[in-house]
């Protein structure tokens, strides 16, 4: 019997939200790095907005039936504000909109439909992904308690490698390619105790990464691996299961 077999299994809480579409106004646009921009939206309907997990996603409607999933980076129900971060790499409905957006423009936002709340009291947390995962990772680092032990492995362009301070015990590793991301995770010595691994990025890269994590002895209850996008596809988002 392995040490993992004797550890308690923490419960992942799944919460359903009332589905609502909100017509919101852009109030602020901030360039975070050469490849990312933060857009803050305002509307009275945000007084009832809920996002209980760092990797929740809302649906953005750009007209002409173009819909994209994005992580709520931060929100303030009292101020009725929601901030989203957009990667500007490549071309698409969301990135093209984010390149030209200015205060006063409007955006239709739906959801979140639900939240998968991952407990914060694990002995350690592993956060992995490409640049599409950066907003979720940034939010998680801000929300974890100060004494959390966190391992972070991310693939992003050098000029976009920006993270908040996060907990005191945070180890960050940056890489340049999907292959290097997989190799870096394979080489990790996971800490003792019960941990949780979260990963998000391109579909094929995440499928390979999930196999690596399972090979390191992590049970399905200790994993969430999501495909935030898929090469050659549009509006792709799914959670990868065994």
Buried (B, 14 or more C-beta within 10 A) or exposed (E): EEEBEEBEEBEBEEEEBEEBEBEBEBBEBEEBBEBBBBBBBBBEBBEEBBBBBBBBBBBBBBEEEBBBBBBBBBBEEEEBBBBBBBBBBEEBBBBBBBEEBEEEBEBBBBBBBBBBBBEBEBBBBBBBBBBBBBBBBBBBBBBBEEEBBBBBBBBBBEEBBEBEEBBEBBEBBBBEEBEBBBEBBEEBEBBEEBBBBBBBBBBEBBEBBBBBBBEBEBEEEBBBBBBBBBEEEEBBBEEBEE
